[in-house]
C-alpha cells in the first residue's frame, strides 16, 4: 500500500502529482519512483551521491507561511528554475520546504544557503528574505540570475526585502 505522504518535488514534468498504482516514472537522477511519491527512488543506494546544488532556498511552508500565498510556492519556483535551466548543473538552485522558523511576522520567509564547500558565494550565504509570497516571477527570475552568477542580492533587492538579524543576550 502506498504511503499517504507525498514528496511534492516538481523538477519533473509531473509537478506535485505523485506516481499512481501501476504507473512507472523515472526521476532526474534516473531512478524509478515509488508509488505515492513524485521523486523518491525505489532502489535505495546508500553510497550514491546526492545531486549537487550551488544554492539552496529553504522556503517556510508551515501553517502561517504556507497559507500566505495561494499557490504551492515551492513547486512554482522549481518550475521557474527548470524553465531557466537552473535545476541542474554546477549552478543548480534547489528549493526545499521547511517547517516554522518562528518568523511568522515576516511570512513567507526564505533562507538562502550557499554551498560554500563547492561554488557558492559566501556573501549571499545565510540571507533571509521576507514576504516572498509577494514576489512576482520577474523578481524571482532576477534573484535566481544573481545567485547563479555569484552576484550579490543586496545589489538588486531593497533592504526591506531582507530580515534583519540580531543576537539577543
C-alpha positions as CSV (number, residue, x, y, z in Angstrom):
1,X,0.0,0.0,0.0
2,X,1.3,3.4,-0.9
3,X,2.2,6.0,1.8
4,X,-0.3,8.8,2.3
5,X,2.7,11.2,2.4
6,X,3.8,12.6,-0.9
7,X,7.1,14.3,-1.8
8,X,6.0,17.2,-4.0
9,X,9.3,17.7,-5.7
10,X,8.5,19.2,-9.0
11,X,11.7,19.1,-11.0
12,X,9.9,16.6,-13.2
13,X,7.2,17.3,-15.7
14,X,4.6,15.9,-13.2
15,X,4.8,18.8,-10.7
16,X,3.3,17.7,-7.4
17,X,1.4,14.8,-9.0
18,X,2.5,11.6,-7.3
19,X,3.0,8.2,-9.1
20,X,-0.2,6.2,-9.3
21,X,-0.5,2.5,-9.0
22,X,0.9,0.6,-11.9
23,X,2.5,3.8,-13.3
24,X,6.2,3.9,-14.0
25,X,8.2,7.1,-13.8
26,X,11.9,8.0,-13.6
27,X,13.3,10.9,-11.6
28,X,16.1,13.3,-12.8
29,X,18.7,11.0,-11.3
30,X,17.5,8.1,-13.5
31,X,15.8,6.1,-10.7
32,X,12.3,4.6,-10.8
33,X,10.0,6.4,-8.4
34,X,8.0,4.9,-5.5
35,X,4.2,4.8,-5.9
36,X,2.6,7.8,-4.0
37,X,5.7,10.0,-4.5
38,X,7.0,12.3,-7.2
39,X,10.7,11.7,-6.9
40,X,11.6,9.2,-4.2
41,X,13.6,6.4,-5.8
42,X,12.5,2.7,-5.4
43,X,16.1,1.4,-5.2
44,X,17.9,2.8,-2.2
45,X,21.6,3.1,-2.7
46,X,23.3,4.5,0.5
47,X,26.6,5.1,-1.5
48,X,25.0,7.2,-4.3
49,X,26.0,10.8,-4.1
50,X,23.3,13.5,-3.8
51,X,22.6,15.9,-6.6
52,X,24.9,18.9,-6.4
53,X,23.4,22.3,-5.7
54,X,25.1,25.7,-5.7
55,X,22.3,27.4,-3.8
56,X,19.6,26.1,-1.5
57,X,16.5,28.1,-0.8
58,X,14.7,27.0,2.4
59,X,11.1,28.2,2.0
60,X,8.9,28.2,5.0
61,X,5.8,26.2,4.2
62,X,4.5,25.8,7.7
63,X,1.0,26.7,8.9
64,X,1.1,30.5,8.6
65,X,3.6,31.0,5.8
66,X,2.2,28.2,3.7
67,X,-1.1,29.9,3.7
68,X,0.4,33.4,2.9
69,X,0.4,32.6,-0.8
70,X,-2.5,31.0,-2.7
71,X,-0.3,28.7,-4.8
72,X,2.2,26.0,-4.0
73,X,5.2,28.4,-4.0
74,X,7.9,25.8,-3.8
75,X,6.6,23.8,-6.7
76,X,6.1,27.0,-8.7
77,X,9.7,28.2,-8.0
78,X,11.0,24.8,-9.0
79,X,9.2,25.0,-12.4
80,X,10.6,28.5,-12.8
81,X,14.1,27.3,-12.1
82,X,13.6,24.5,-14.6
83,X,12.5,26.9,-17.3
84,X,15.7,28.9,-16.7
85,X,17.9,25.8,-16.8
86,X,18.9,26.2,-13.2
87,X,17.5,22.9,-12.0
88,X,20.7,21.0,-12.9
89,X,24.4,21.6,-13.4
90,X,27.1,23.4,-11.4
91,X,24.9,26.5,-10.8
92,X,21.8,24.4,-9.7
93,X,19.5,26.2,-7.3
94,X,17.4,23.8,-5.1
95,X,14.2,24.8,-3.4
96,X,13.1,22.9,-0.3
97,X,10.2,23.4,2.1
98,X,11.0,24.0,5.7
99,X,8.9,24.0,8.8
100,X,8.4,27.0,11.0
101,X,11.4,29.4,11.6
102,X,9.5,31.3,14.3
103,X,9.5,34.4,12.0
104,X,5.8,34.4,11.2
105,X,5.6,38.2,11.3
106,X,7.8,38.2,8.1
107,X,5.9,35.5,6.3
108,X,6.6,33.8,3.8
109,X,10.3,33.6,4.7
110,X,13.1,32.1,2.7
111,X,16.6,31.4,3.9
112,X,19.3,31.3,1.3
113,X,22.1,28.8,1.9
114,X,25.1,28.8,-0.4
115,X,27.2,25.7,-0.9
116,X,30.4,27.3,0.1
117,X,32.3,24.0,0.0
118,X,31.7,24.0,-3.7
119,X,31.0,27.1,-5.8
120,X,28.6,29.0,-3.5
121,X,29.0,32.7,-2.8
122,X,29.8,33.3,0.8
123,X,28.4,36.8,0.7
124,X,24.9,35.5,-0.2
125,X,25.0,32.8,2.4
126,X,22.6,32.9,5.3
127,X,20.5,35.7,3.9
128,X,16.8,35.8,5.0
129,X,14.1,37.1,2.7
130,X,10.7,38.1,4.0
131,X,7.2,38.2,2.5
132,X,8.4,36.2,-0.5
133,X,4.8,35.2,-1.4
134,X,4.5,38.8,-2.7
135,X,7.5,38.4,-5.1
136,X,6.4,38.0,-8.7
137,X,8.1,35.7,-11.3
138,X,10.2,38.6,-12.7
139,X,11.6,39.3,-9.2
140,X,12.3,35.6,-8.6
141,X,14.0,35.3,-12.0
142,X,16.2,38.2,-11.2
143,X,17.1,36.6,-7.8
144,X,17.9,33.3,-9.5
145,X,20.1,35.0,-12.1
146,X,22.0,36.9,-9.4
147,X,22.5,33.7,-7.4
148,X,23.6,31.6,-10.4
149,X,26.1,34.3,-11.5
150,X,27.5,34.9,-8.0
151,X,26.3,38.4,-7.9
152,X,25.2,39.9,-4.6
153,X,21.5,40.0,-3.8
154,X,21.9,43.2,-1.8
155,X,22.7,44.9,-5.2
156,X,19.2,44.2,-6.6
157,X,16.9,43.8,-3.6
158,X,15.5,46.5,-1.4
159,X,16.7,46.4,2.2
160,X,13.1,45.9,3.2
161,X,13.2,42.5,1.4
162,X,15.7,41.2,4.0
163,X,15.0,40.1,7.6
164,X,17.4,41.9,10.0
165,X,19.3,39.6,12.3
166,X,20.3,40.4,15.9
167,X,21.9,38.4,18.6
168,X,19.9,38.8,21.8
169,X,21.8,38.4,25.1
